[in-house]
Amino acid sequence: TLTLPMHATAFSYVDYLISRDGEKFNRLMKRLKEKVATRDALKEVFGVTPIEFESVWKAWVLATYPTR
């Protein structure tokens, strides 16, 4: 029961991670299915903390998705 803004955010997370490295994204999803904490899986697979992820993701979103 995600709201439209939540769906857009979730989509952009996935879009960003796949654009960085699709194989790593697949590994991240496998680690999350194994119930590894998100912060640990992000660090292990992409080498970033959640705070670092948010910073680079925000910059990518602003450069990738045009605003009206």
Backbone as JSON Lines, residues from 0, in Angstrom:
{"i":0,"aa":"T","n":[0.83,-1.19,0.0],"ca":[0.0,0.0,0.0],"c":[0.88,1.26,0.0]}
{"i":1,"aa":"L","n":[1.81,1.3,-0.92],"ca":[2.66,2.47,-1.05],"c":[1.9,3.6,-1.73]}
{"i":2,"aa":"T","n":[2.22,4.81,-1.35],"ca":[1.65,5.97,-2.01],"c":[2.4,6.2,-3.33]}
{"i":3,"aa":"L","n":[1.86,7.04,-4.18],"ca":[2.53,7.34,-5.44],"c":[3.94,7.89,-5.24]}
{"i":4,"aa":"P","n":[4.17,8.84,-4.32],"ca":[5.54,9.3,-4.08],"c":[6.47,8.19,-3.57]}
{"i":5,"aa":"M","n":[5.94,7.29,-2.76],"ca":[6.76,6.17,-2.28],"c":[7.15,5.25,-3.43]}
{"i":6,"aa":"H","n":[6.2,4.99,-4.34],"ca":[6.5,4.17,-5.52],"c":[7.59,4.83,-6.37]}
{"i":7,"aa":"A","n":[7.47,6.12,-6.57],"ca":[8.45,6.85,-7.39],"c":[9.84,6.78,-6.74]}
{"i":8,"aa":"T","n":[9.9,6.92,-5.44],"ca":[11.18,6.85,-4.74],"c":[11.77,5.45,-4.86]}
{"i":9,"aa":"A","n":[10.96,4.43,-4.61],"ca":[11.44,3.05,-4.71],"c":[11.93,2.75,-6.12]}
{"i":10,"aa":"F","n":[11.18,3.2,-7.13],"ca":[11.6,2.99,-8.52],"c":[12.94,3.66,-8.78]}
{"i":11,"aa":"S","n":[13.12,4.88,-8.29],"ca":[14.36,5.59,-8.55],"c":[15.55,4.94,-7.84]}
{"i":12,"aa":"Y","n":[15.32,4.34,-6.65],"ca":[16.4,3.59,-5.99],"c":[16.86,2.45,-6.89]}
{"i":13,"aa":"V","n":[15.9,1.68,-7.38],"ca":[16.23,0.53,-8.23],"c":[16.88,1.0,-9.53]}
{"i":14,"aa":"D","n":[16.33,2.02,-10.14],"ca":[16.87,2.55,-11.39],"c":[18.32,3.0,-11.2]}
{"i":15,"aa":"Y","n":[18.58,3.7,-10.12],"ca":[19.94,4.17,-9.83],"c":[20.91,3.0,-9.64]}
{"i":16,"aa":"L","n":[20.52,2.04,-8.81],"ca":[21.43,0.92,-8.52],"c":[21.69,0.07,-9.76]}
{"i":17,"aa":"I","n":[20.67,-0.17,-10.57],"ca":[20.87,-0.93,-11.8],"c":[21.76,-0.16,-12.77]}
{"i":18,"aa":"S","n":[21.57,1.15,-12.85],"ca":[22.41,1.95,-13.76],"c":[23.87,1.97,-13.32]}
{"i":19,"aa":"R","n":[24.1,1.86,-12.02],"ca":[25.48,1.78,-11.52],"c":[26.13,0.46,-11.88]}
{"i":20,"aa":"D","n":[25.41,-0.65,-11.59],"ca":[25.98,-1.98,-11.87],"c":[24.89,-3.01,-11.66]}
{"i":21,"aa":"G","n":[24.36,-3.52,-12.77],"ca":[23.27,-4.49,-12.7],"c":[23.64,-5.77,-11.98]}
{"i":22,"aa":"E","n":[24.86,-6.24,-12.16],"ca":[25.3,-7.47,-11.49],"c":[25.36,-7.27,-9.97]}
{"i":23,"aa":"K","n":[25.86,-6.1,-9.56],"ca":[25.9,-5.82,-8.12],"c":[24.49,-5.69,-7.56]}
{"i":24,"aa":"F","n":[23.58,-5.1,-8.35],"ca":[22.19,-4.99,-7.91],"c":[21.63,-6.38,-7.65]}
{"i":25,"aa":"N","n":[21.89,-7.3,-8.55],"ca":[21.42,-8.67,-8.38],"c":[21.99,-9.28,-7.1]}
{"i":26,"aa":"R","n":[23.28,-9.06,-6.84],"ca":[23.9,-9.56,-5.6],"c":[23.24,-8.93,-4.37]}
{"i":27,"aa":"L","n":[22.96,-7.63,-4.46],"ca":[22.3,-6.93,-3.35],"c":[20.95,-7.56,-3.06]}
{"i":28,"aa":"M","n":[20.17,-7.82,-4.1],"ca":[18.85,-8.42,-3.91],"c":[18.96,-9.81,-3.27]}
{"i":29,"aa":"K","n":[19.95,-10.58,-3.7],"ca":[20.16,-11.91,-3.09],"c":[20.49,-11.78,-1.61]}
{"i":30,"aa":"R","n":[21.34,-10.82,-1.27],"ca":[21.72,-10.62,0.13],"c":[20.5,-10.18,0.95]}
{"i":31,"aa":"L","n":[19.66,-9.32,0.4],"ca":[18.47,-8.88,1.11],"c":[17.49,-10.03,1.3]}
{"i":32,"aa":"K","n":[17.36,-10.9,0.3],"ca":[16.5,-12.08,0.43],"c":[17.03,-13.02,1.51]}
{"i":33,"aa":"E","n":[18.34,-12.98,1.74],"ca":[18.95,-13.79,2.8],"c":[18.8,-13.12,4.17]}
{"i":34,"aa":"K","n":[18.06,-12.02,4.21],"ca":[17.76,-11.28,5.44],"c":[18.97,-10.55,6.02]}
{"i":35,"aa":"V","n":[19.95,-10.23,5.18],"ca":[21.07,-9.39,5.61],"c":[20.52,-7.96,5.75]}
{"i":36,"aa":"A","n":[20.89,-7.27,6.79],"ca":[20.43,-5.9,7.0],"c":[20.8,-5.03,5.8]}
{"i":37,"aa":"T","n":[19.9,-4.15,5.42],"ca":[20.13,-3.3,4.26],"c":[21.43,-2.54,4.36]}
{"i":38,"aa":"R","n":[21.72,-1.97,5.52],"ca":[22.95,-1.18,5.68],"c":[24.18,-2.06,5.44]}
{"i":39,"aa":"D","n":[24.13,-3.3,5.91],"ca":[25.26,-4.21,5.74],"c":[25.38,-4.68,4.29]}
{"i":40,"aa":"A","n":[24.25,-4.98,3.67],"ca":[24.28,-5.43,2.27],"c":[24.75,-4.32,1.34]}
{"i":41,"aa":"L","n":[24.29,-3.09,1.56],"ca":[24.74,-1.96,0.73],"c":[26.25,-1.77,0.84]}
{"i":42,"aa":"K","n":[26.75,-1.83,2.06],"ca":[28.18,-1.66,2.29],"c":[28.97,-2.8,1.64]}
{"i":43,"aa":"E","n":[28.49,-4.02,1.81],"ca":[29.17,-5.18,1.26],"c":[29.21,-5.16,-0.27]}
{"i":44,"aa":"V","n":[28.09,-4.87,-0.89],"ca":[27.98,-4.99,-2.34],"c":[28.4,-3.72,-3.08]}
{"i":45,"aa":"F","n":[27.9,-2.57,-2.64],"ca":[28.19,-1.32,-3.34],"c":[29.25,-0.46,-2.65]}
{"i":46,"aa":"G","n":[29.63,-0.85,-1.44],"ca":[30.68,-0.12,-0.75],"c":[30.26,1.23,-0.2]}
{"i":47,"aa":"V","n":[28.95,1.4,0.05],"ca":[28.46,2.66,0.6],"c":[27.56,2.42,1.8]}
{"i":48,"aa":"T","n":[27.52,3.4,2.68],"ca":[26.59,3.36,3.81],"c":[25.25,3.92,3.31]}
{"i":49,"aa":"P","n":[24.17,3.73,4.06],"ca":[22.89,4.31,3.64],"c":[22.95,5.83,3.49]}
{"i":50,"aa":"I","n":[23.69,6.51,4.34],"ca":[23.8,7.97,4.22],"c":[24.56,8.36,2.96]}
{"i":51,"aa":"E","n":[25.64,7.64,2.66],"ca":[26.39,7.89,1.43],"c":[25.52,7.58,0.21]}
{"i":52,"aa":"F","n":[24.76,6.49,0.29],"ca":[23.86,6.13,-0.8],"c":[22.88,7.26,-1.07]}
{"i":53,"aa":"E","n":[22.25,7.76,-0.02],"ca":[21.25,8.81,-0.19],"c":[21.85,10.04,-0.88]}
{"i":54,"aa":"S","n":[23.05,10.39,-0.51],"ca":[23.7,11.57,-1.09],"c":[23.95,11.4,-2.59]}
{"i":55,"aa":"V","n":[24.53,10.27,-2.99],"ca":[24.81,10.06,-4.42],"c":[23.54,9.8,-5.2]}
{"i":56,"aa":"W","n":[22.57,9.12,-4.57],"ca":[21.28,8.87,-5.23],"c":[20.56,10.18,-5.52]}
{"i":57,"aa":"K","n":[20.52,11.09,-4.54],"ca":[19.85,12.38,-4.74],"c":[20.47,13.16,-5.89]}
{"i":58,"aa":"A","n":[21.79,13.2,-5.93],"ca":[22.48,13.9,-7.03],"c":[22.15,13.26,-8.36]}
{"i":59,"aa":"W","n":[22.12,11.94,-8.4],"ca":[21.81,11.22,-9.64],"c":[20.37,11.51,-10.09]}
{"i":60,"aa":"V","n":[19.43,11.49,-9.14],"ca":[18.03,11.76,-9.47],"c":[17.89,13.15,-10.07]}
{"i":61,"aa":"L","n":[18.52,14.14,-9.46],"ca":[18.42,15.51,-9.97],"c":[19.02,15.64,-11.36]}
{"i":62,"aa":"A","n":[20.06,14.88,-11.65],"ca":[20.69,14.94,-12.98],"c":[19.96,14.08,-14.0]}
{"i":63,"aa":"T","n":[19.24,13.07,-13.55],"ca":[18.64,12.08,-14.46],"c":[17.19,12.37,-14.81]}
{"i":64,"aa":"Y","n":[16.41,12.77,-13.83],"ca":[14.98,12.98,-14.04],"c":[14.7,14.48,-14.17]}
{"i":65,"aa":"P","n":[14.28,14.91,-15.33],"ca":[13.99,16.34,-15.5],"c":[12.76,16.75,-14.67]}
{"i":66,"aa":"T","n":[12.79,17.97,-14.23],"ca":[11.64,18.51,-13.5],"c":[10.91,19.48,-14.41]}
{"i":67,"aa":"R","n":[9.68,19.71,-14.09],"ca":[8.88,20.62,-14.93],"c":[9.01,22.02,-14.45]}
